[in-house]
Amino acid sequence: MADVGDDLQYDVMVENALRGVVRQALAQVSERGLPGDHHFYITFRSDHPDVQMPEHLRERYPREMTIVLQYQFWDLEVGEEGFAATLSFNNRSERLQVPFDAVIAFADPSVRFGLQFDAGEEDASGESDADAPAQTVEQQNEVGAQDQPAPKEPGDENNVVTLDQFRKKQ
């Protein structure tokens, strides 16, 4: 019998299910290519221990990095635990491997869809990245890595699924 203090961790269950949405979307693109105007912005923790990326990119993006899967990406491979893709950075092909638990945001601006995940890390002030406000991603013409997530569009907060409503308040 379970301990009375054990809680069902719905926030973890929901986050895992939503990461499954990211995995399924990437798997479909891996098999069939990007349909129509679809394209993805994926922000991930570059300091996650299982992220594999060239050192010069890790130096440039020491904490997090946003990639765009639209025009200049190749060899997208999707597994149960993560994905890998070759992307173009300043006309140079680089291979990245990203576990799904390193992903902190996923967006498809063509259909105004976005997900934001708990980064699972606290900064020096003790605040979790989960406390950051939700952001939506608007379409940009740039391809490759972005220094910062795209700016927030006023009034579009309802387009991003956040897990804050499921988190236990402390």
C-alpha positions as CSV (number, residue, x, y, z in Angstrom):
1,M,0.0,0.0,0.0
2,A,1.3,3.5,-0.9
3,D,2.5,5.8,1.8
4,V,-0.1,8.5,2.7
5,G,2.5,11.2,1.9
6,D,2.9,10.0,-1.7
7,D,1.3,12.3,-4.2
8,L,0.4,11.5,-7.8
9,Q,2.7,13.8,-9.7
10,Y,0.3,15.0,-12.3
11,D,2.7,17.8,-13.4
12,V,5.3,15.2,-14.3
13,M,2.8,13.0,-16.1
14,V,1.4,15.9,-18.1
15,E,5.0,17.1,-19.0
16,N,5.9,13.6,-20.2
17,A,2.8,13.4,-22.3
18,L,3.5,16.8,-23.9
19,R,7.1,15.8,-24.6
20,G,5.5,12.9,-26.4
21,V,3.8,15.4,-28.7
22,V,7.2,16.9,-29.5
23,R,8.6,13.4,-30.2
24,Q,5.6,12.5,-32.5
25,A,5.8,15.8,-34.4
26,L,9.6,15.3,-35.0
27,A,9.1,11.6,-35.9
28,Q,6.5,12.5,-38.6
29,V,8.8,15.2,-40.0
30,S,11.7,12.7,-40.0
31,E,9.6,10.2,-42.0
32,R,7.7,12.6,-44.3
33,G,9.4,16.0,-44.2
34,L,7.8,19.3,-43.2
35,P,4.3,19.7,-44.6
36,G,3.2,23.1,-45.9
37,D,4.4,26.1,-44.0
38,H,5.2,24.1,-40.8
39,H,8.5,24.7,-39.1
40,F,9.7,24.3,-35.5
41,Y,11.5,26.4,-33.0
42,I,13.1,24.2,-30.4
43,T,14.7,25.7,-27.3
44,F,16.8,23.3,-25.2
45,R,19.2,23.5,-22.3
46,S,22.7,23.4,-23.9
47,D,24.1,22.8,-20.4
48,H,22.2,19.5,-20.1
49,P,24.8,16.7,-19.6
50,D,23.3,14.5,-22.4
51,V,23.2,17.2,-25.1
52,Q,25.9,16.6,-27.7
53,M,27.0,19.6,-29.7
54,P,30.2,21.1,-31.0
55,E,32.2,22.9,-28.3
56,H,32.2,26.2,-30.1
57,L,28.4,26.2,-30.1
58,R,28.3,25.3,-26.4
59,E,30.6,28.3,-25.7
60,R,28.4,30.6,-27.7
61,Y,25.2,29.2,-26.1
62,P,26.3,28.1,-22.6
63,R,22.9,27.8,-21.0
64,E,20.2,27.4,-23.7
65,M,19.9,27.4,-27.4
66,T,17.0,27.7,-29.9
67,I,17.2,26.0,-33.2
68,V,14.9,26.3,-36.2
69,L,13.9,23.3,-38.2
70,Q,12.7,24.8,-41.4
71,Y,15.1,24.9,-44.4
72,Q,18.7,24.0,-43.5
73,F,18.5,20.8,-41.5
74,W,19.3,17.2,-42.6
75,D,19.3,13.7,-41.2
76,L,16.7,14.2,-38.6
77,E,16.6,11.1,-36.4
78,V,14.1,10.6,-33.6
79,G,14.2,8.1,-30.8
80,E,12.4,7.4,-27.6
81,E,14.7,9.6,-25.5
82,G,15.7,12.3,-27.9
83,F,16.5,13.6,-31.4
84,A,19.5,14.4,-33.6
85,A,19.8,16.6,-36.6
86,T,22.4,18.2,-38.7
87,L,21.9,22.0,-39.0
88,S,23.7,24.8,-40.8
89,F,25.5,27.4,-38.7
90,N,27.2,30.1,-40.7
91,N,27.2,27.8,-43.8
92,R,28.8,25.0,-41.7
93,S,27.0,21.8,-41.0
94,E,27.0,20.7,-37.4
95,R,25.3,17.7,-35.7
96,L,23.3,18.1,-32.5
97,Q,21.9,15.4,-30.3
98,V,19.2,16.6,-27.8
99,P,17.4,14.5,-25.2
100,F,13.7,15.4,-24.9
101,D,14.2,16.1,-21.2
102,A,16.5,19.0,-22.2
103,V,13.8,20.6,-24.4
104,I,12.3,23.6,-22.6
105,A,10.2,25.1,-25.5
106,F,8.7,23.8,-28.7
107,A,6.8,26.0,-31.2
108,D,5.3,25.7,-34.7
109,P,4.5,29.3,-35.5
110,S,2.7,28.3,-38.8
111,V,-0.2,27.1,-36.7
112,R,0.5,29.3,-33.6
113,F,1.2,26.3,-31.4
114,G,3.7,26.2,-28.6
115,L,4.7,24.2,-25.5
116,Q,6.9,25.3,-22.7
117,F,8.4,22.9,-20.2
118,D,10.0,23.0,-16.8
119,A,13.7,23.3,-17.3
120,G,14.3,21.5,-14.0
121,E,17.1,23.9,-13.0
122,E,17.3,26.7,-10.6
123,D,19.4,29.8,-11.2
124,A,21.6,31.5,-8.6
125,S,18.6,33.4,-7.1
126,G,16.9,30.0,-6.4
127,E,14.2,30.7,-8.9
128,S,13.2,27.9,-11.2
129,D,13.0,28.6,-15.0
130,A,9.4,27.3,-14.6
131,D,8.6,30.7,-12.9
132,A,9.4,32.5,-16.1
133,P,6.4,33.9,-18.0
134,A,5.1,31.9,-21.0
135,Q,6.3,33.1,-24.3
136,T,5.0,32.6,-27.8
137,V,7.1,32.4,-30.9
138,E,6.4,34.5,-33.9
139,Q,7.6,33.6,-37.3
140,Q,11.1,34.8,-38.2
141,N,13.1,34.6,-41.4
142,E,16.3,33.6,-39.7
143,V,17.5,30.0,-39.9
144,G,19.7,28.2,-37.4
145,A,20.5,29.1,-33.8
146,Q,18.9,32.1,-32.1
147,D,20.5,33.9,-29.2
148,Q,17.2,34.4,-27.4
149,P,13.7,33.0,-27.8
150,A,11.6,35.1,-30.2
151,P,9.8,38.1,-28.6
152,K,6.4,37.6,-27.0
153,E,3.4,38.7,-28.9
154,P,1.0,40.7,-26.7
155,G,-2.3,38.9,-26.1
156,D,-1.1,35.5,-27.3
157,E,-0.5,33.9,-24.0
158,N,-3.3,31.4,-24.6
159,N,-1.3,29.9,-27.5
160,V,1.3,28.3,-25.3
161,V,0.6,25.4,-23.1
162,T,2.4,25.8,-19.7
163,L,2.4,23.4,-16.9
164,D,2.1,26.0,-14.1
165,Q,-1.6,25.2,-13.6
166,F,-0.7,21.6,-12.7
167,R,2.2,22.4,-10.4
168,K,1.8,22.1,-6.7
169,K,2.0,25.5,-5.1
170,Q,4.5,25.7,-2.3
